[in-house]
Structure formats: structure tokens, C-alpha cells
Amino acid sequence: MLFGGWRSAEPEAKIENARLVSIDFSAEPEERAQPDQGFEILNPLSSMISTRFRASTSDEEGIKSLLPVGATAALGVSIPDGYKGQHLPLWQFILQPNPDPVKPASPETTESEGD
């Protein structure tokens, strides 16, 4: 959720007997596409990884490092094929080019259709 593109509320600390028990983080989309659809879309995975990389190499003043501190492999995300989470269901969309794209109309075709 840190780089998913949703707005985050301030974290809420749960304290019992003067000890920190937990911290609740919440995030929600800026605007719900369909309030009753039961799911919302996060940023594309590539955007989340890029934003994380930028956050680990830059600050408000600009670029501080060309590489993040630590292993760069940790920046990636690996979601197993067919993943079905009980508490966090994820829909995975794989975008691919159309193998048989529609060809644009030629000027001759467009002109003859108008006559």
C-alpha cells in the first residue's frame, strides 16, 4: 500500500499499559470507481517499483544515490502465478499487444466511403 497510489491516513497507535501493542495503517483510493463493486485498482506494479526506487535514491533536495542501499533485488515484487490470497485477494492483469491489430483505413477507403 505504501506505493499503491492511494491516500494514507495518519497511523493510529494502540497502546495498552503504557506499551505499544500495534500500529494501524489505512489507505483508500482518492475516488472510488464504482462504490459497490467490491474492489479498487492500485497503481501498476511497474509504477510501484519505480516509485520505491525513487524513494530509496532521492529526497526533497534531489538524487542522493544512483543505487539504493542494500540489495536491488529487494525492490522487485514476486507474486506467484495463480496467487489466491484469503485476506488480500489480488487480480493480476497481464497486458499484451494484440497479435492481430486492426489496420487503419487507407485514404482511398476513407474517401470512397464518403461518396
Secondary structure, DSSP 8 states (H G I E B T S, - for coil): -TTSS-EE---EEEEETTEEEEEE--EE-SS-SSTTSS------HHHHHHHHHHHHHEETTEE--SS-SS-GGGGS----TT---SSS----------SS------HHHHHHHH-
